[in-house]
Amino acid sequence: MKSINMEKTTIGSSNIESSRLIYGCMRIAGDNTIADRNKGKKAIMAALDAGYTHFDHADIYGSGNSESLFGELLAEQPSLRDNVILTSKAGIRPKLNEPNAYAPTRYDFRQKYLLDSVEDSLKRLNTDYLDLFLLHRPDYLFDANEVAETFALLKASGKVKNFGVSNFKPSQVELLKSAMSMPLLVNQVEINIHNIDTLLDGTLDQCQQHNITPIAWCPLGGVAYAAWGNTFSAADEQRIASELAQQSEKYSCAPWQVILAWLLKHPSNICPIIGSTTPERIVAAKQSLTIEYTREDWYRLLEARNGQPVP
């Protein structure tokens, strides 16, 4: 197979040049066995060899083991740090991490918690700074001025270079922006053929308007759980699969690569997160960058998804 170059893109209003596809490190540690960690390191190296330069983390991924694994790799190969973009996220406090049995899973954007979270991520990642720090999910009780002050402290300390959010609705982005002197560079949100909320609620419009890069988690739509609002029937899934089969034949690629091309077509410059730990699939994702996807096929797939033409 002919080698495919990784497309580059600028993140938000910054001068950060990132690979268009971002490697997601959520599962790299697996069950944290030696075998799983070795598999994770091989996946990271496969991503690097394929031209991925942007690696997405969060403090809760693998209960911290995903960051620690990446940190081990940086300790073994310190020169890698200058050639990669490290993103991490914080703000979710899982119940399982709490010594107080009464405490529920919750969100926390208070200054001390965020500052401590960044410190812990830096230690696990074996680095002095994060290129991007994101608020993982909106804290319904967050004080925009307090968060802005926290970001300013992290910026002044050199521990975080740039900031963004994750899973924020447009109104929440606007609230935080109103208190900040620095730009928000990204909004990491779920975007896939099952979940098109960002097309409808103004998120992608806002990203274009304010030069915010949308980063798509779960871009293939594989996590379509009923508990997460999935209302797709077997007939719906078959209709989508049928259209994907036709388009994959047309473009000489796999159906999942068509789904990535569908996201990449959007003018907001969506950057999909690729979370596979299979080297061949990490490389194969790049084929989506070469597909000359048409507007007609974009709307055909949307129609298959909706079960009816657009109004």
N, C-alpha and C positions, 0 to 999 in steps of 0.2 A: 504493500500500500504506500502511495506517495505521502511523504511527510507533509504535515500541515502546520504552518506557522501560527502561533498564538496571536490573536488580535489584541491590541493594546487600547486602553481607554483612559481618560483622565477622570479622577474621582471628584465629583462636585466642582466647586470653585477653586480647588487646590491645584498644586502642580504635581500631585501624586499620579504617576503613570502606572496603572494596574493592568494585569491580564484581564481580558473581558470575562473569562470564566474564572470563578473564585473557588479555591479548594476548601471544602468544609471539613473541619477537624472533629466534628461532634463524635464520631464513632471510631476514631483511630486507635483508641486504647482497648476497644472491645470489652471483654470481661477482665481486663488488666492482667491476664496470664502472660507468661513469657512469649508464648506462641502468638497471642493476639497483639502484643506490643511490637514484636518483630514484623508482623504483617502490617501494622500501622506505619512503621518506619519505612517499609518498602513502598507503601502507598504514597507517603510524603515524597520520597525520592522519585517515584514515577511521575508525580505531579510536577516536581521541579524540572525533571528531564523533558516533560511535555510543554514547558514554558509557562506554567502557572507561577505567578509571583505573589499572589495575594492569598493569605491563609486566614480563615475565619475560625475564631475560638469563642468560648464563653466560660466563665468561672465554674458553671455547673456541669459542663460537658464531661461525662465520665467521672462526675464528682471531683473534678480537678485533675484527673489522671490524663486527660487528653492534652491539657497544657503541659503537664509534667513530661509527657512523652516527647512533645515537640521541643521542650527545653533540653532534654537529653541529647537530641539531635544537634541542637545549637551548641551544646557544650562539646560535642564530638567534632563539629565543623563550624567553628566560630565565624568563619568568613561568610557563611550563609546569611548572617543577620543583615548585612548591608545590601543584600540582593532580594530581600523579601519584604512584603508589607504584612505586618501583624495587626489583626483586629481582634479585640476581645470585648466581651459584654458582661454587664453585671446589673443587679437590681432585683433578681428573683431569689427569694429565700425559701428553699424547699423545707417542708416540715421535717424531713428525715435528718437534716443538718442541725436541728434545733435541740439544745439540751433541755429546754422547757417543753414538757409534753403538751402543755396547754396551747402553745403557739401554733397557729395554722401556717400553711404555705401562704406566702404573701409577697408583695412587692415593696421595695424599700429604697428610696432615693435620698435618704437623709445623708448629710455630708460625711459623717464619720463612717457610715457603712460603705459608701462608695469609695472613699479614700482607702479604707482598709482592703476593700475588694481589689482595687488596682494594685496595691502593694503585694497582695497575695498572688495575683496573676503574674506580676513581674518576676517574682521569685520562682514560681513554677515554670515560667517560660525561659528563665535564665537570660533575661534581657533587662536593660536599663530603661527602656521606653516602649510604649505602644504607638504605632502609627495612627491607629484609630481606636477610640473607645466609644462604645455604644451603650445606651440605656436599653436593657433587654426587652422589657415590657412595661407599658405605662403604669406608674404608681398612681392610683386614683387620689392619693393624698399628697402628691408631690407639690412642693413650693418651687415655682419656676425661678425665683430669685435665689433661693438656696442652691439649686442645681447649677445655675449660672455661676455663682460664686465658687462652687466646687470645681467646675470646669476651669475657671480662671486659676485656681490654686494648682491644679494638675498641670496646666499649660505652663505656668510660671516655674514650676519645679522641674520641667523638662521630662516628666514621666509620661505625658501624653502629648502627642503632636497635634492631633485633630479629633473632632467629635462628631457624633451622629446619634441616631436613634434606631429603634427596632420595634416593629408592630405598632407604631404611632398612627393615629388618625390625623387628618389635616388640622383639625382644631387643636389637637395636643401639640403638634409641631408649631403652629402659630403661637400658642401660649409660651412655649419654651423660647422660641425665636425672639419674642418680644422682650425677654429679659437678658438676652445675650448680646455681647459685642462681637463674638466670633461666629462664623457661619456653621451651620449644620451641614455636613458633607453628604451623609447618606441616610436613607430610611430602609432598613432591612425588613421586608414584609413577605408574607406568603403570596406568591403569584404562580398560578398554574391553571391548567385547563378545567380543573374542578372548582377552584376558588378564584373568581374574577372580581372580587370586591374592590380591589384597587383600581379597576377600570371604571367602576361605577360611583365610588365614594369621593372622588376628587384627589386621591393620593398621587396617582401618576400625573395628573394635571399639575398639581402643586410641585412635584419634582421637576417638571419641565420649566415651570414659571420661576422657581427659585434656584435652579441649577443644583438640585439635590439628586444624587445618584440612587436609583432604586436597586436594591440587591434582593434577589429572589431566593428565599429559602423554600425547600420542597418544590422545586420547579417542575418536577415530573408528575406531581399530583398523586404520588403513591400513598400519602397518609390521608386517605379520604374516609376517616372514621365517622360513624354515625354520631358519636358523642361530640365530634367537632363540627357538626352541622351538615354532614354529607347526606343529601337526600337523593342521590343518584340510584336509580333502579338498575337491574341487570340489563333491561332493554336500553336504558340510557348509555350504559357502558359499552354495549354492543354497537350502538350507533356511532359513538365516538371512535371505537376501535376500527369500525369499517371505513370511516373517512381517513383515519390515520394510515390504514393499510393501503388505500388508494394513493395517498400522497407520498408514502414512503416508497412505493413502487415508482412513482413519477420522478422523485428526487434521488433514487438509488441509495437509500439509507434506511436505517431502522426507524420504526414508529417513534421511539423515544427521542431520536434526534430531530424529528419533525417538531415535536413538542417544544424543544429548546429553540428551534428556528422561529416558532410562533412567538415566543417571548422576545427573542432578539430583534424581531421586526418592529417592535413598538418604538416610536421616536423618543421615548424618555430615556433610552440607553440602559435598559435593564441588564444587570450583570447576574447571571444565574450562579448559584452555589452548587458545585458538584461534590456530593458526599460519599461517593463509592470508595471502597477500599480495594477494588479490583483494578490493578494497573491497566489492563486492556481497556476497561470501560472509561477510566480517567482519560486515556489518550483518545478514545473513540469519540468522546464528547466534543472534541475540536471539529469534527466533521460538520457539526451544526453551523459553524462559523462560515462555511463555504457554500451553504445552500442559498441560492438566489430565490428566496421565498417571495411569492407574489401576494399582493393585496387580496386577490380573488380567493386564493387558498386560505389566507388568514380568516376571511369571513366565512368560507365554507366550513372550516373547523369550528368557528364560533357557532355557526348555525347547527352543526352536529351536536355540539355541547348543549345548546339551549333547547334543541328539539323543535325549533321553529325559526323562520327567518327573522332578522332584526326588524323592528317596527317600521 
